[in-house]
Amino acid sequence: MSQALFENTLNVMRKKVEDKLEQLLPNAEGPEGRLFQAMRYAVFAGGKRFRPFLACESAKLFDVQPDAALRVAAAIECIHTYSLVHDDLPCMDDDDLRRGLPTVHRKFDEATAVLAGDALLTIAFEILADPDTHQDPYIRNELTRRLALAVGGHGMVGGQMIDLLSEGTDVEIGGIIRMQQLKTGALIAYACEAGAVMGHASTEALHALHAYAHDMGLAFQIADDLLDQEGDVETLGKTPGKDANVGKATFVAIMGVEKARNQARMLADQAIQHLDLFDEKADLLREAARFVINRRH
């Protein structure tokens, strides 16, 4: 499959996810209306919806109902968007642009951005806990529990803390790998495994998807570091080069451009091998691993 064809497939799924988000994030009237306006501004500002795509594709492996998978995908996108809103705050990365638009704290104000991120985080758990997501309360609980682990102190938030502490310090490659496994990889792993949880998959299948997500998530982050080094604001939709300017630890900073690029290719190939268990049903997940290292934004 060509990259153009894969991107078209990704766009089709993006439209479905955004339709579901429209249902789950309605406009609100009254004093809290500004909050929902900021939430919707952040969610509908663009993006590839790559993590929701992974969730829906992994769900297909186990014949999960499409609407149920879309609800989980929407919850994942709410979490991802919340993390971007908070990452952009002056107390974090202090960015003015996200996806080519003013960041939420620039469009609204810092307090509204904090609250919008908080609300997006909590609505994700509301979506997962709703019986419409799965008829089995054990599965709903397991989806909720796993997401909490993926995005909490031992997951995405913990990774962000390590990232902040790494500024201006010498960090070895093992430290960067651990940081990115938490900050970026944990939510990607959840997206890949959620479908297996919903489909009562075997332990073997869960392990295969976890291994796929582990390698693909690292490849994704290396590609991100390369884009930050080589991209421009028009292509990326955000300010490039900020990690290097503040002395953040990145794969590119330690490995150099060419070694990092080769490492990303190797990790993508390893990720693909983990999907042998699923035969041709996982072809789009295989293409996703190739896509992450070839994307330009």
N, C-alpha and C positions, 0 to 999 in steps of 0.2 A: 504494500500500500504506500502510495506517495504521501509526502508530508501534507500536500495541499488537500488530498482526499481525507486524511486523518483530521486536519483542522476543520474541514466541512462537517465531519461526524461530530467533532467536539462542539461545533457551533449549534448543531441540531439539539444536542443534549443541553447546552447552555440555555437555549430557548425554553426547554421543558422545565429546567430548574428555576428559571426566572418567573415563569408562569406560576409555579408552586409558591415561590417567595411572594409574589403579588397577593396570593390568597392568604398567606400566613402573616404578612406585614401590612395590614390595611392602614390607610390614613386615619388619623384620630383627630377628633375635635376637642375643644376645651383647653384648659391650661397645659395639659400634657402634649398637646398637638405639636409643639416645637420639638419635643423629644422624638416623636415618631417621624417628623420631617427629617431630622438629622440621621436617624437610623436608616430611613429609605434613601437618603442622599448617599450614604456610605455604601449601602448594599447594591444600589442600582447605578453606581458610578462606572461600571464596566468590570472587566476581569474575564478570565478564560473559564472560570468555574471548573478548574482542573480537579480539585479534590472531590466535588460532587460527582464529576464524571467517573472518577475511580470508584466511588461508592456504588453508583448505579451499575457499572460494568462488573464489579465483583458480585453484586446481587444477582445479576443475570446468570452467573455460573451455577447458582443454586435455585433458580426458578422462583426467586422472590417476586411478589406482586410489584409491578412497576410503580404504582402510586405510593406504596409503603417505602420503596427505595428512594423515591423522590423526596419524601418527607425527611428521611435521614440525611439525604444530600443537602436539603435546604438548611437543616440544623447545622451541618458542618460548615456551610457557607456563612451562616450567621456567626459562628465561632471564628472563622478565618477573618471575616470583616472586622469583628470586634478587636482582634489582635492587631490589625493594621491601623485602626483608629487610635488605639493606645500607643502603638509603636511610634506613630507620627507626632505625638505630643512633645512639647518643648522639654519636658523632663525625661524623655526617652531619646528618640533619634532627631527630634526637632526638624521635621520636614514640612515644606510648604506645598508640595505637590504629591498627588497619588493618582495614578491612572490618568495623568494629564489634566487633572482638575485640582482646585484648591483642597487641601486636606480639611477634614471636618472641623478642626479647631480654628482654621482660618476662615472657613465659610460661615461658621456659627461663632463659637467661643470655646475656650478650654473646658469650662465646666460642663457645657452641653456635650462636648466630645466625650468626656469621661462618662457621663450618664448614658449617652448613646451606646458606647461600648459595653457598659454594664448591662444595659437592657438587651442588647444583642446576645450577650453571653447567656443571660438567664432564659431568654425565649427559646434558645436552642434546647435546653433541658425540658422546657414546657412541651415542645414539639415531640421529643422522644417519649415523654411520659404519657402522652395522649393515646388512648386505645386505638385511634385511627392509624397509628404507626405500626402496631402489631397487636394481634388479639391475645397473645400470650403475655401475661404480666411478668413472667420470669425473663422473657426476651427483652421487654421494655426496660426492666431493671438492669439487665446486663449491658444493654446499649448505653444506658445512662451512666452506669458504673465505669465502663471502659472509657467513655468520653471524659468523665471527670479525671480519671488517671492520666489521660493523654494530654489534657490542657492545664493541669494544675501544677503544684510545686515540683512534682517529679516528672513533669512533662513540659509543655510549651512555656508556661510561666517561669519555671525553673531555668529553662534554657535562655530565656530573655535576661534573667538575673545574671547568669554566667556571662552572657554577651556584654552586658553593661560593665561587669567587673573586669572584662578582658581588655578594655580600651587602654591603650598605652602600655600594655604589659607583654612580655614574651610568653606566648602560649605554644606548646608543642602540638604536633598533629593529632595526637590522641585526645588532647583537651578540646580541640576544635571539633573532632568527630563526635565526642560526647555532647558538646554544646548543641551541635546541629541536629543530632538525633533527638534531642529534647525539643529544641525551639521549632524546628521545621518537620523533622521526621515523625514525631509522635502523632501529629494530626493526620499526616499522610498515611501512616500505618493504620490508624483508626478507620480512615476512609476505605482502605483496602480490606479490612477485616470485618467491617460492619455487615456487609452482605452475607458473609459466612455465618456470622452470629444469627442473623435473621433467618437464614436457611438451614439452621441446625446442622452445620457442616461438621465433618470429622476433624479430629485433632490434627491429622496429617494435612488436610486442606488449609486449616487455619495457620499452621506453621509455614506452609508453602507461601501463602499470601503475606505473612509477616516478613519472611525472608526477602520476598520480592519488594515489599515496601521499604525495607531497610536499605537495600542497595539502590533502588530507584530514588529514594529520598535523598541519599547522599549525592547521587548524580545530579539531582535537581538543584541542590544547594551549590554544588561546584559550578554548575551552569549559571546560577544566579550571581555568584561571585565574579565569574568571567564577564557577564553582562554588565555588572556594576563597574568593572574595570574598563571595558571596551565600548560600552553603549553611550548613547547621547540622550538628552532629555526628551527629544521628540519621539524617539523609538521606545524608550523605557516608560515614559509617562511619569517619571520621578527624577529627582536629582541624582545623577551618577557620581561615582567616586567618593561618596561621603564616608564609606567605611575606611578607605585608605586615609582620608584627611584627618579622621579622629583616631587613627591608629588601632582600628579594630582588627581582631584576629580573623583571618579568612584563609580558605584553602589556597587562593592565588598568592596571598602574601607569603605563605610558607613554601609552597611548591613551585611557584612560578607559573606563567601562563600555559606553556606547552605541556608540562608535566601534569598540571591540573586538568587540561583538556583530555589528555590520554587517560587519566584516572577516571574521569567521568564516563568515557566510552567503555572502559573495562567494567565499571559498576553497572552500566546499562545492560551490557551483555550478560553479566552475572544475574541481574534481575530477571531477564528474559528466561534464563535457564531454570529458574525456580518455578516457572509456570508449566513445565512439561506435564505435570499431573493432569492438567485441564484440557489438553489437546487443542483443537482449533477454537474451542469456546472462548479461549483467553487471547485470541489474536489481537483484539483492540487494546488489551492491557500490554501486550508486547509492543504494539505501536506506540503506546503512551511512553514507555521507557525510552524509545528512540526519539520521540518528540521532545522530551525534556532536555536532551543534550544538543538538539539542533535548533531550538527556538531562538528567536531574535528579540523577544520582549517578554 
